[in-house]
Amino acid sequence: MDLRHLRYFVAVAEELNFTRAAERLHIAQPPLSRQIQQLEEGLGVQLFERNARPLKLTEAGRFFYAHAQQLLAQAAELESMTRRVGQIERKMSLGFVGSTLYGMLPKIIRRFRAEHPQIELSLVEMTTMDQIAALKQGTIDVGFGRIRHEDPNVRRVVLREERMIVALPVGHPLSLAKPVLALHDLLGETLIIFPKAPRPSYADQVLAAFHDRALQPGRIHEARELQIALGLVAAGEGISIVPSSVHGLKRDDISYRELDDPNLVSPIIMSMRRLDETEEISALLDMIYRLYEEEKLVFLPPSQD
């Protein structure tokens, strides 16, 4: 059994169709069928119920599929890390979700570049879920996101739990009523959530905050991204729940109010490949912890998933 067998098997297991799997792998179907048969013979078990329509995995096949995925991801990670170790020019690629730019991320990037000018940094905006895939594919080295997602090949460090606040149009009755609001106060308003897609995203964290408290927003409007959501708030189309760092984005047409529940938070999570212990990663983590301490910010070092 080799990695080729694993790749072929995973393709068939995901497509549940030999023809589609062969097209995905860019090979003919008969050789693919022979490879799967050789794999089954080598293992001494049947992996597929071939008489089923559509094709189904056997119990052994389901077990093998779960572990084959992990082995392929680890092989890709090993390949990517080996390339990095062998590079003469040191590079790091960082993925980030847009809302992290209103917090500490710009300062983190500036500080790291100042302390490590020999390392070339590149930045790519992408969703948290895209970051997980990119880490495993080796196209980025670190991700900064907000979604809690378990993956055996990804190590995560929760840097901090950022409080959520309410963004309201200037002069809105709620902004004049009291300095601190509760989610219950917002039920009569149009709730503007973001991003609209892809999901899961920060929008789902906001909706979960209501649902976990047995509350249902009266009306929901989905915006493509944070800046559009704030523009709609300024126009009086509704209110939005945003990370507290957005308060630093000064606008004279929006007012912000705190929420009364300290558990209403959105995490900022740094993600890395599980086996990546290169000097660059260690240096970045060390610098982040020092910077948070200097800024007297609450963070959660160094517990890691």
Secondary structure, 3 states (H helix, E strand, C coil): CCHHHHHHHHHHHHHCCHHHHHHHHCCCHHHHHHHHHHHHHHHCCCCEECCCCCCEECHHHHHHHHHHHHHHHHHHHHHHHHHHHHCCCEEEEEEECHHHHHCCHHHHHHHHHHHCCCEEEEEEECCHHHHHHHHHHCCCCEEEECCCCCCCCEEEEEEEEEEEEEEEECCCHHHHHCCEECHHHHCCCEEEECCCCCCCCHHHHHHHHHHCCCCCCCEEEECCCHHHHHHHHHCCCCEEEEEHHHHHCCCCCEEEEEECCCCCEEEEEEEEECCCCCHHHHHHHHHHHHHHHHCCCCCCCCCEC
